[in-house]
Amino acid sequence: MKIQPQHTICIQGGHVFDPSENLDAIMDVYIENDCIVALGKAPEGFKAEETINAKGKMIFPGFIDTNAFLSEPGFTQKGTINSETQAAAQSGITTLCCTPNSKPVLDSSAQVTLVQDKAKQAGFCKVLPIGALTAGLNGEQLSNMHGLKEAGCIALSNQETSFKDGHVIKQCYHYAAGFGITVMATPLDPALAQDGCMHESATSTQLGFAGIGESAETTALAQHLILAEETGVKLHISRVSSQRALDMINAAKRNGLNVTADVALGNLIFNAEDCAGYNSLMHVTPVYRSKQDQTALINGVNKGELSICSNHLPQDIASKMAPFAASEKGISVLDSFSSVIFSLVKNKQLTLEAAIASISSLPAKQLNIAAGVIKVEAAADLCIVDLDASITHTESNMVSGGKNNPWLDQPLSGKVTHTINNGHIVYQS
């Protein structure tokens, strides 16, 4: 007995673009329930219940964000799962990895299930929780890795919090490898970082700020890479900030290490010199480094070495009103995520092929998930974008609860007109 379709959609006349599938042509897309059922020619007997006119627009795979803080539970004054995933959907994101540093920390199956349930209720995008690598993110005792994996965690991470010692890291990696769980690491040596709040440079000296040198990243990275090689864990380096770190990762890959990496969007846009105005929006983690590092990271994306994550960290107004070094770290990115990337494409800093791959097929491969692709029988996760349109975000039209967005009141290139998640239109401009 054939089950009758719940809903059908035809996207007409759009320019379908997916480098991973060598798709770069104007064609119709046919969706039945949560699946793409045809490209170009309609399946026999197909009747669209809804038709989207995409003439003059691009159709991309739904975007994937590998690192975003959703504020909930514990920090609802900064945002909620509903508000932040809605902001993500407006940027064409259909899959998002949320970080474990909520309150309570995502170190139990119950907390992971709570986040997933709230995300499903919101319905804007798929949320893949990143579980805590150590209990309470305290860097001492291992978390219940098997339980977290069974609950649906896509990976485990200790975020920026430090470990008690290298032995703890090794034990974490050993058990994660045994359970087949990816570990996401943001390398930072706390002794070398000290109380730094920006990149150690001439600019930090001029401003009178304690700086965080490149060695704080690379020293810790060397330890992570060595322990990954020793234990066999699948390691993902989250939010690379320097050229030397990227070079180390690429060398490890050439030597056969199972390691991947991403870069925070802000590190492609800003560098240490942008901190010169004492603007607390430039107080982030990882820090913005030199112009040379910024250029190297952009090149890394163009070469397919790095995926791009939002590093979304919404803050309430009071948190950013303090002086630079005393302010809370982070910026709110999700509302502007895709438009900032399309602006990099317009400025010819990124190719369109590299930009789309870095937020679709590449992170999907890194996470080992079936997403980020346009093909028959794939999930109907898509976004439609008018690359010729511009969009300006203001405090009043932002969806994220965090208004600490460095691109407010600036026209950006490329406007998402529709986001389709699992065959459902979750955003329409």
Helices and strands as residue ranges (DSSP letters): E 8-18, G 19-21, E 23-32, E 35-39, E 50-53, E 58-61, E 63-68, H 81-90, E 93-98, H 109-122, E 126-132, G 135-137, H 145-151, E 155-157, H 166-179, E 183-185, H 190-193, E 198-199, H 202-207, E 211-212, H 214-231, E 235-237, H 243-254, E 259-264, H 266-269, G 272-277, G 280-282, H 291-302, E 307-309, H 317-321, G 324-326, G 334-336, H 337-346, H 352-358, H 361-367, E 382-392, E 411-421, E 424-428
